Amino acid sequence: MMKFNVGDAVIKNPATWKANEFDSWGRGEGMGLVVEPPFPLGDSEVDVRWPNGRCFENVDELLPAPPAATPSTAAPNV
């Protein structure tokens, strides 16, 4: 089982993704960010902020986001 930490960028794993009622508002679209959950979750779950909202996800339904898709932490050119 893959382990994700707060701050990790993730995308859905098309091979294991299980659609649910939250997909209609954009769950799993684009890149998500693992955030601190409001309460402890099981080892197989993380809280992900997708572009259109947050949802608890099973880690086996996620993949690390490709490096080109992750937000840059470099300082902007001034």
C-alpha positions as CSV (number, residue, x, y, z in Angstrom):
1,M,0.0,0.0,0.0
2,M,1.3,3.4,-1.0
3,K,1.8,6.0,1.8
4,F,0.9,9.7,1.3
5,N,1.7,12.6,3.5
6,V,0.1,16.0,4.1
7,G,1.3,18.2,1.2
8,D,1.6,15.4,-1.4
9,A,0.1,16.1,-4.8
10,V,-2.0,13.2,-6.1
11,I,-4.1,12.1,-9.0
12,K,-6.7,9.4,-9.3
13,N,-5.6,5.9,-10.3
14,P,-7.8,5.0,-13.3
15,A,-7.1,1.3,-12.8
16,T,-8.5,1.2,-9.2
17,W,-10.8,4.3,-9.0
18,K,-14.2,3.6,-7.6
19,A,-16.7,6.2,-8.6
20,N,-19.2,7.5,-6.1
21,E,-21.8,10.3,-5.7
22,F,-19.1,12.9,-5.1
23,D,-17.6,12.4,-8.6
24,S,-20.5,14.6,-10.0
25,W,-18.9,17.7,-8.4
26,G,-15.4,16.9,-9.6
27,R,-14.0,14.4,-7.2
28,G,-10.9,12.9,-8.8
29,E,-10.6,15.5,-11.5
30,G,-7.2,17.1,-12.1
31,M,-4.6,17.1,-9.3
32,G,-5.5,16.9,-5.6
33,L,-3.5,17.8,-2.5
34,V,-3.4,15.7,0.6
35,V,-4.4,17.9,3.5
36,E,-4.7,17.5,7.3
37,P,-7.9,15.7,8.1
38,P,-10.3,17.1,10.7
39,F,-10.1,13.9,12.7
40,P,-7.8,10.8,12.6
41,L,-8.3,8.5,9.6
42,G,-7.4,4.8,9.0
43,D,-4.0,4.0,7.5
44,S,-5.7,3.4,4.1
45,E,-7.4,6.8,3.9
46,V,-6.3,10.4,3.3
47,D,-8.1,13.7,3.0
48,V,-7.7,15.2,-0.5
49,R,-8.5,18.7,-1.6
50,W,-9.5,18.4,-5.2
51,P,-10.0,21.6,-7.3
52,N,-13.7,21.5,-6.6
53,G,-13.7,20.3,-2.9
54,R,-12.4,17.9,-0.4
55,C,-13.1,14.2,0.0
56,F,-11.7,11.3,2.0
57,E,-10.0,8.9,-0.4
58,N,-8.6,5.3,-0.2
59,V,-4.9,5.4,-0.9
60,D,-5.2,2.5,-3.3
61,E,-7.3,4.7,-5.6
62,L,-4.6,7.4,-5.8
63,L,-1.2,7.8,-7.5
64,P,1.5,10.4,-6.9
65,A,1.0,13.4,-9.3
66,P,3.6,13.6,-12.1
67,P,6.4,16.1,-11.3
68,A,5.3,18.4,-14.1
69,A,1.8,18.7,-12.6
70,T,2.8,19.5,-9.1
71,P,2.8,23.1,-7.9
72,S,6.1,24.8,-7.9
73,T,7.6,25.8,-4.5
74,A,10.3,28.0,-6.2
75,A,10.1,31.7,-5.4
76,P,8.7,33.8,-8.3
77,N,11.1,35.8,-10.4
78,V,11.1,39.4,-9.1
